[in-house]
Amino acid sequence: MATSQRRLETMTVTESAPVKAERWTHQWKELYEEVITTGLCTGCAGCVVTCPHDVIGYEHEEGKYIPFHIEEELGLDNCIHGEKGCTTCTRACPRFRKWEEAADTHLFGR
């Protein structure tokens, strides 16, 4: 156990597991490209409800539905959780699934 404790005390940030920031930063971008631009959005609002910073929104008026937009007052940079591995918007979406295996490997090591 002394060896483990010594190892933890001398560990540096550069020794941590590599993170593919370009892949996991701002998950809403991938959600938008795969679901919204292809017309797969069902309007369920799962991504809107689960976003921890309320970055994603939608408009619904009778006879008019504008799926998935970024809330202007919050701005694109408010989606900082993507850098830390937050995938709540993509996990909530029933139409966005191509990343699932890679996300599980990245987040949970399985």
LUMVEXMAR-942330 format. One record per atom (N, C-alpha, C): atom name; x, y negated, z negated; residue in one letter; residue number from 0. Coordinates in steps of 0.2 Angstrom, whole numbers, m for minus. Layout:
<rs>
+------+-------+-------+-------+------+-----+
! site !    c1 !    c2 !    c3 ! code ! pos !
+------+-------+-------+-------+------+-----+
!   CA !     X !     Y !     Z !    A ! NUM !
...
+------+-------+-------+-------+------+-----+
</rs>
This chain:
<rs>
+------+-------+-------+-------+------+-----+
! site !    c1 !    c2 !    c3 ! code ! pos !
+------+-------+-------+-------+------+-----+
!    N !     4 !     6 !     0 !    M !   0 !
!   CA !     0 !     0 !     0 !    M !   0 !
!    C !     4 !    m6 !     0 !    M !   0 !
!    N !    10 !    m6 !    m3 !    A !   1 !
!   CA !    15 !   m12 !    m3 !    A !   1 !
!    C !    17 !   m14 !     4 !    A !   1 !
!    N !    18 !    m9 !     8 !    T !   2 !
!   CA !    20 !   m10 !    15 !    T !   2 !
!    C !    14 !   m14 !    19 !    T !   2 !
!    N !     8 !   m12 !    18 !    S !   3 !
!   CA !     2 !   m15 !    21 !    S !   3 !
!    C !     2 !   m22 !    19 !    S !   3 !
!    N !     2 !   m23 !    12 !    Q !   4 !
!   CA !     2 !   m30 !    10 !    Q !   4 !
!    C !     7 !   m35 !    12 !    Q !   4 !
!    N !    13 !   m32 !    13 !    R !   5 !
!   CA !    19 !   m36 !    16 !    R !   5 !
!    C !    18 !   m37 !    23 !    R !   5 !
!    N !    15 !   m33 !    27 !    R !   6 !
!   CA !    14 !   m34 !    34 !    R !   6 !
!    C !     8 !   m39 !    35 !    R !   6 !
!    N !     3 !   m39 !    31 !    L !   7 !
!   CA !    m2 !   m45 !    31 !    L !   7 !
!    C !     1 !   m51 !    29 !    L !   7 !
!    N !     5 !   m52 !    25 !    E !   8 !
!   CA !     8 !   m58 !    23 !    E !   8 !
!    C !    13 !   m61 !    28 !    E !   8 !
!    N !    16 !   m57 !    32 !    T !   9 !
!   CA !    20 !   m59 !    37 !    T !   9 !
!    C !    17 !   m60 !    44 !    T !   9 !
!    N !    11 !   m58 !    45 !    M !  10 !
!   CA !     8 !   m58 !    51 !    M !  10 !
!    C !     7 !   m65 !    54 !    M !  10 !
!    N !     8 !   m66 !    60 !    T !  11 !
!   CA !     7 !   m72 !    63 !    T !  11 !
!    C !     1 !   m72 !    68 !    T !  11 !
!    N !    m2 !   m78 !    70 !    V !  12 !
!   CA !    m7 !   m78 !    74 !    V !  12 !
!    C !    m6 !   m75 !    81 !    V !  12 !
!    N !     0 !   m75 !    83 !    T !  13 !
!   CA !     2 !   m73 !    90 !    T !  13 !
!    C !     2 !   m65 !    90 !    T !  13 !
!    N !     2 !   m62 !    84 !    E !  14 !
!   CA !     1 !   m55 !    84 !    E !  14 !
!    C !    m6 !   m52 !    84 !    E !  14 !
!    N !   m11 !   m57 !    84 !    S !  15 !
!   CA !   m18 !   m54 !    84 !    S !  15 !
!    C !   m20 !   m52 !    91 !    S !  15 !
!    N !   m25 !   m48 !    91 !    A !  16 !
!   CA !   m27 !   m46 !    98 !    A !  16 !
!    C !   m29 !   m51 !   103 !    A !  16 !
!    N !   m27 !   m50 !   109 !    P !  17 !
!   CA !   m28 !   m55 !   114 !    P !  17 !
!    C !   m35 !   m56 !   116 !    P !  17 !
!    N !   m37 !   m62 !   117 !    V !  18 !
!   CA !   m44 !   m64 !   118 !    V !  18 !
!    C !   m44 !   m67 !   125 !    V !  18 !
!    N !   m49 !   m65 !   129 !    K !  19 !
!   CA !   m50 !   m67 !   136 !    K !  19 !
!    C !   m54 !   m73 !   136 !    K !  19 !
!    N !   m52 !   m79 !   134 !    A !  20 !
!   CA !   m56 !   m85 !   133 !    A !  20 !
!    C !   m60 !   m87 !   139 !    A !  20 !
!    N !   m57 !   m86 !   145 !    E !  21 !
!   CA !   m61 !   m87 !   151 !    E !  21 !
!    C !   m67 !   m83 !   152 !    E !  21 !
!    N !   m67 !   m77 !   149 !    R !  22 !
!   CA !   m73 !   m73 !   150 !    R !  22 !
!    C !   m78 !   m74 !   145 !    R !  22 !
!    N !   m76 !   m76 !   139 !    W !  23 !
!   CA !   m81 !   m76 !   133 !    W !  23 !
!    C !   m83 !   m84 !   131 !    W !  23 !
!    N !   m80 !   m89 !   134 !    T !  24 !
!   CA !   m81 !   m95 !   133 !    T !  24 !
!    C !   m88 !   m97 !   136 !    T !  24 !
!    N !   m92 !  m100 !   133 !    H !  25 !
!   CA !   m99 !  m103 !   136 !    H !  25 !
!    C !  m103 !   m97 !   139 !    H !  25 !
!    N !  m105 !   m93 !   136 !    Q !  26 !
!   CA !  m109 !   m87 !   139 !    Q !  26 !
!    C !  m115 !   m89 !   143 !    Q !  26 !
!    N !  m118 !   m95 !   141 !    W !  27 !
!   CA !  m123 !   m98 !   145 !    W !  27 !
!    C !  m122 !   m98 !   153 !    W !  27 !
!    N !  m115 !  m100 !   154 !    K !  28 !
!   CA !  m113 !  m100 !   161 !    K !  28 !
!    C !  m114 !   m94 !   165 !    K !  28 !
!    N !  m112 !   m88 !   162 !    E !  29 !
!   CA !  m113 !   m82 !   165 !    E !  29 !
!    C !  m121 !   m80 !   165 !    E !  29 !
!    N !  m124 !   m82 !   160 !    L !  30 !
!   CA !  m131 !   m80 !   160 !    L !  30 !
!    C !  m135 !   m84 !   166 !    L !  30 !
!    N !  m133 !   m90 !   167 !    Y !  31 !
!   CA !  m136 !   m95 !   172 !    Y !  31 !
!    C !  m134 !   m92 !   179 !    Y !  31 !
!    N !  m128 !   m90 !   180 !    E !  32 !
!   CA !  m126 !   m87 !   186 !    E !  32 !
!    C !  m129 !   m81 !   188 !    E !  32 !
!    N !  m130 !   m76 !   183 !    E !  33 !
!   CA !  m133 !   m70 !   185 !    E !  33 !
!    C !  m140 !   m69 !   185 !    E !  33 !
!    N !  m143 !   m73 !   180 !    V !  34 !
!   CA !  m151 !   m73 !   179 !    V !  34 !
!    C !  m155 !   m78 !   183 !    V !  34 !
!    N !  m153 !   m85 !   182 !    I !  35 !
!   CA !  m156 !   m90 !   184 !    I !  35 !
!    C !  m156 !   m91 !   191 !    I !  35 !
!    N !  m149 !   m91 !   194 !    T !  36 !
!   CA !  m148 !   m93 !   201 !    T !  36 !
!    C !  m151 !   m87 !   205 !    T !  36 !
!    N !  m152 !   m81 !   203 !    T !  37 !
!   CA !  m154 !   m76 !   207 !    T !  37 !
!    C !  m162 !   m75 !   206 !    T !  37 !
!    N !  m165 !   m79 !   202 !    G !  38 !
!   CA !  m172 !   m78 !   201 !    G !  38 !
!    C !  m174 !   m72 !   197 !    G !  38 !
!    N !  m170 !   m70 !   193 !    L !  39 !
!   CA !  m172 !   m64 !   188 !    L !  39 !
!    C !  m175 !   m66 !   182 !    L !  39 !
!    N !  m175 !   m73 !   180 !    C !  40 !
!   CA !  m177 !   m75 !   174 !    C !  40 !
!    C !  m185 !   m74 !   173 !    C !  40 !
!    N !  m187 !   m71 !   168 !    T !  41 !
!   CA !  m194 !   m69 !   167 !    T !  41 !
!    C !  m197 !   m75 !   163 !    T !  41 !
!    N !  m194 !   m80 !   160 !    G !  42 !
!   CA !  m197 !   m85 !   156 !    G !  42 !
!    C !  m198 !   m83 !   149 !    G !  42 !
!    N !  m195 !   m78 !   146 !    C !  43 !
!   CA !  m197 !   m75 !   140 !    C !  43 !
!    C !  m194 !   m80 !   134 !    C !  43 !
!    N !  m189 !   m84 !   136 !    A !  44 !
!   CA !  m186 !   m89 !   131 !    A !  44 !
!    C !  m182 !   m85 !   126 !    A !  44 !
!    N !  m180 !   m79 !   127 !    G !  45 !
!   CA !  m176 !   m76 !   122 !    G !  45 !
!    C !  m169 !   m80 !   121 !    G !  45 !
!    N !  m166 !   m82 !   126 !    C !  46 !
!   CA !  m160 !   m86 !   126 !    C !  46 !
!    C !  m161 !   m92 !   122 !    C !  46 !
!    N !  m166 !   m95 !   123 !    V !  47 !
!   CA !  m168 !  m102 !   120 !    V !  47 !
!    C !  m168 !  m101 !   112 !    V !  47 !
!    N !  m172 !   m96 !   110 !    V !  48 !
!   CA !  m174 !   m95 !   103 !    V !  48 !
!    C !  m168 !   m92 !    99 !    V !  48 !
!    N !  m163 !   m88 !   102 !    T !  49 !
!   CA !  m158 !   m86 !    99 !    T !  49 !
!    C !  m151 !   m90 !    99 !    T !  49 !
!    N !  m151 !   m95 !   103 !    C !  50 !
!   CA !  m145 !   m99 !   103 !    C !  50 !
!    C !  m144 !  m103 !    96 !    C !  50 !
!    N !  m139 !  m102 !    93 !    P !  51 !
!   CA !  m138 !  m105 !    86 !    P !  51 !
!    C !  m137 !  m112 !    86 !    P !  51 !
!    N !  m135 !  m115 !    92 !    H !  52 !
!   CA !  m134 !  m123 !    92 !    H !  52 !
!    C !  m139 !  m126 !    96 !    H !  52 !
!    N !  m145 !  m122 !    98 !    D !  53 !
!   CA !  m150 !  m125 !   102 !    D !  53 !
!    C !  m147 !  m129 !   109 !    D !  53 !
!    N !  m142 !  m126 !   112 !    V !  54 !
!   CA !  m139 !  m128 !   118 !    V !  54 !
!    C !  m144 !  m127 !   124 !    V !  54 !
!    N !  m147 !  m121 !   124 !    I !  55 !
!   CA !  m151 !  m119 !   129 !    I !  55 !
!    C !  m159 !  m121 !   128 !    I !  55 !
!    N !  m162 !  m124 !   133 !    G !  56 !
!   CA !  m169 !  m126 !   132 !    G !  56 !
!    C !  m173 !  m124 !   139 !    G !  56 !
!    N !  m179 !  m125 !   139 !    Y !  57 !
!   CA !  m183 !  m124 !   145 !    Y !  57 !
!    C !  m189 !  m128 !   144 !    Y !  57 !
!    N !  m192 !  m129 !   150 !    E !  58 !
!   CA !  m198 !  m134 !   151 !    E !  58 !
!    C !  m204 !  m129 !   153 !    E !  58 !
!    N !  m210 !  m130 !   150 !    H !  59 !
!   CA !  m215 !  m126 !   153 !    H !  59 !
!    C !  m221 !  m131 !   152 !    H !  59 !
!    N !  m224 !  m133 !   158 !    E !  60 !
!   CA !  m230 !  m137 !   159 !    E !  60 !
!    C !  m235 !  m132 !   163 !    E !  60 !
!    N !  m241 !  m134 !   162 !    E !  61 !
!   CA !  m246 !  m130 !   166 !    E !  61 !
!    C !  m245 !  m130 !   173 !    E !  61 !
!    N !  m244 !  m124 !   176 !    G !  62 !
!   CA !  m242 !  m124 !   183 !    G !  62 !
!    C !  m235 !  m125 !   185 !    G !  62 !
!    N !  m231 !  m126 !   180 !    K !  63 !
!   CA !  m224 !  m128 !   182 !    K !  63 !
!    C !  m219 !  m125 !   177 !    K !  63 !
!    N !  m214 !  m121 !   179 !    Y !  64 !
!   CA !  m210 !  m118 !   174 !    Y !  64 !
!    C !  m203 !  m119 !   176 !    Y !  64 !
!    N !  m199 !  m123 !   172 !    I !  65 !
!   CA !  m192 !  m124 !   174 !    I !  65 !
!    C !  m188 !  m120 !   169 !    I !  65 !
!    N !  m185 !  m114 !   172 !    P !  66 !
!   CA !  m181 !  m110 !   167 !    P !  66 !
!    C !  m175 !  m112 !   165 !    P !  66 !
!    N !  m173 !  m111 !   159 !    F !  67 !
!   CA !  m166 !  m111 !   157 !    F !  67 !
!    C !  m162 !  m118 !   159 !    F !  67 !
!    N !  m162 !  m123 !   155 !    H !  68 !
!   CA !  m158 !  m128 !   156 !    H !  68 !
!    C !  m154 !  m130 !   150 !    H !  68 !
!    N !  m149 !  m134 !   151 !    I !  69 !
!   CA !  m144 !  m136 !   145 !    I !  69 !
!    C !  m147 !  m142 !   142 !    I !  69 !
!    N !  m148 !  m142 !   136 !    E !  70 !
!   CA !  m151 !  m148 !   133 !    E !  70 !
!    C !  m146 !  m154 !   133 !    E !  70 !
!    N !  m148 !  m159 !   137 !    E !  71 !
!   CA !  m144 !  m165 !   138 !    E !  71 !
!    C !  m141 !  m168 !   132 !    E !  71 !
!    N !  m145 !  m169 !   127 !    E !  72 !
!   CA !  m143 !  m173 !   121 !    E !  72 !
!    C !  m137 !  m169 !   117 !    E !  72 !
!    N !  m137 !  m162 !   118 !    L !  73 !
!   CA !  m132 !  m158 !   114 !    L !  73 !
!    C !  m126 !  m157 !   118 !    L !  73 !
!    N !  m127 !  m157 !   125 !    G !  74 !
!   CA !  m121 !  m157 !   129 !    G !  74 !
!    C !  m118 !  m150 !   130 !    G !  74 !
!    N !  m114 !  m149 !   135 !    L !  75 !
!   CA !  m112 !  m142 !   137 !    L !  75 !
!    C !  m106 !  m140 !   132 !    L !  75 !
!    N !  m103 !  m145 !   129 !    D !  76 !
!   CA !   m98 !  m143 !   124 !    D !  76 !
!    C !  m100 !  m141 !   117 !    D !  76 !
!    N !  m106 !  m141 !   116 !    N !  77 !
!   CA !  m109 !  m139 !   110 !    N !  77 !
!    C !  m109 !  m131 !   109 !    N !  77 !
!    N !  m108 !  m128 !   115 !    C !  78 !
!   CA !  m108 !  m120 !   115 !    C !  78 !
!    C !  m101 !  m118 !   113 !    C !  78 !
!    N !   m99 !  m120 !   107 !    I !  79 !
!   CA !   m92 !  m118 !   105 !    I !  79 !
!    C !   m92 !  m111 !   102 !    I !  79 !
!    N !   m98 !  m108 !   101 !    H !  80 !
!   CA !   m98 !  m101 !    99 !    H !  80 !
!    C !   m95 !   m96 !   104 !    H !  80 !
!    N !   m96 !   m98 !   110 !    G !  81 !
!   CA !   m93 !   m93 !   115 !    G !  81 !
!    C !   m86 !   m92 !   114 !    G !  81 !
!    N !   m82 !   m97 !   112 !    E !  82 !
!   CA !   m75 !   m96 !   111 !    E !  82 !
!    C !   m74 !   m91 !   105 !    E !  82 !
!    N !   m78 !   m90 !   101 !    K !  83 !
!   CA !   m77 !   m85 !    95 !    K !  83 !
!    C !   m81 !   m78 !    96 !    K !  83 !
!    N !   m84 !   m78 !   102 !    G !  84 !
!   CA !   m87 !   m71 !   104 !    G !  84 !
!    C !   m94 !   m71 !   103 !    G !  84 !
!    N !   m98 !   m77 !   102 !    C !  85 !
!   CA !  m105 !   m77 !   102 !    C !  85 !
!    C !  m108 !   m75 !   108 !    C !  85 !
!    N !  m112 !   m70 !   108 !    T !  86 !
!   CA !  m116 !   m68 !   115 !    T !  86 !
!    C !  m123 !   m68 !   114 !    T !  86 !
!    N !  m126 !   m72 !   109 !    T !  87 !
!   CA !  m133 !   m71 !   107 !    T !  87 !
!    C !  m137 !   m73 !   113 !    T !  87 !
!    N !  m136 !   m77 !   117 !    C !  88 !
!   CA !  m140 !   m79 !   123 !    C !  88 !
!    C !  m140 !   m73 !   128 !    C !  88 !
!    N !  m135 !   m70 !   130 !    T !  89 !
!   CA !  m134 !   m65 !   134 !    T !  89 !
!    C !  m137 !   m58 !   132 !    T !  89 !
!    N !  m136 !   m57 !   125 !    R !  90 !
!   CA !  m139 !   m51 !   122 !    R !  90 !
!    C !  m147 !   m52 !   122 !    R !  90 !
!    N !  m149 !   m58 !   121 !    A !  91 !
!   CA !  m157 !   m58 !   120 !    A !  91 !
!    C !  m160 !   m58 !   127 !    A !  91 !
!    N !  m156 !   m59 !   132 !    C !  92 !
!   CA !  m159 !   m59 !   139 !    C !  92 !
!    C !  m160 !   m51 !   142 !    C !  92 !
!    N !  m167 !   m50 !   143 !    P !  93 !
!   CA !  m168 !   m43 !   146 !    P !  93 !
!    C !  m165 !   m42 !   153 !    P !  93 !
!    N !  m163 !   m47 !   156 !    R !  94 !
!   CA !  m161 !   m46 !   163 !    R !  94 !
!    C !  m153 !   m47 !   164 !    R !  94 !
!    N !  m150 !   m48 !   159 !    F !  95 !
!   CA !  m143 !   m49 !   159 !    F !  95 !
!    C !  m139 !   m43 !   155 !    F !  95 !
!    N !  m137 !   m39 !   159 !    R !  96 !
!   CA !  m134 !   m33 !   156 !    R !  96 !
!    C !  m127 !   m30 !   159 !    R !  96 !
!    N !  m125 !   m33 !   164 !    K !  97 !
!   CA !  m118 !   m30 !   167 !    K !  97 !
!    C !  m112 !   m31 !   162 !    K !  97 !
!    N !  m112 !   m35 !   157 !    W !  98 !
!   CA !  m107 !   m36 !   153 !    W !  98 !
!    C !  m107 !   m32 !   147 !    W !  98 !
!    N !  m112 !   m29 !   146 !    E !  99 !
!   CA !  m113 !   m25 !   139 !    E !  99 !
!    C !  m107 !   m21 !   137 !    E !  99 !
!    N !  m105 !   m17 !   141 !    E ! 100 !
!   CA !   m99 !   m12 !   139 !    E ! 100 !
!    C !   m93 !   m16 !   137 !    E ! 100 !
!    N !   m91 !   m21 !   142 !    A ! 101 !
!   CA !   m85 !   m25 !   140 !    A ! 101 !
!    C !   m86 !   m29 !   134 !    A ! 101 !
!    N !   m92 !   m32 !   133 !    A ! 102 !
!   CA !   m93 !   m36 !   126 !    A ! 102 !
!    C !   m93 !   m31 !   120 !    A ! 102 !
!    N !   m95 !   m25 !   121 !    D ! 103 !
!   CA !   m95 !   m21 !   115 !    D ! 103 !
!    C !   m87 !   m19 !   114 !    D ! 103 !
!    N !   m83 !   m18 !   119 !    T ! 104 !
!   CA !   m76 !   m16 !   118 !    T ! 104 !
!    C !   m73 !   m23 !   115 !    T ! 104 !
!    N !   m74 !   m28 !   118 !    H ! 105 !
!   CA !   m71 !   m35 !   115 !    H ! 105 !
!    C !   m73 !   m36 !   108 !    H ! 105 !
!    N !   m79 !   m36 !   106 !    L ! 106 !
!   CA !   m82 !   m38 !   100 !    L ! 106 !
!    C !   m81 !   m32 !    94 !    L ! 106 !
!    N !   m82 !   m26 !    96 !    F ! 107 !
!   CA !   m82 !   m21 !    91 !    F ! 107 !
!    C !   m77 !   m15 !    92 !    F ! 107 !
!    N !   m73 !   m16 !    97 !    G ! 108 !
!   CA !   m67 !   m11 !    98 !    G ! 108 !
!    C !   m70 !    m4 !   100 !    G ! 108 !
!    N !   m76 !    m4 !   103 !    R ! 109 !
!   CA !   m78 !     3 !   105 !    R ! 109 !
!    C !   m80 !     3 !   112 !    R ! 109 !
+------+-------+-------+-------+------+-----+
</rs>
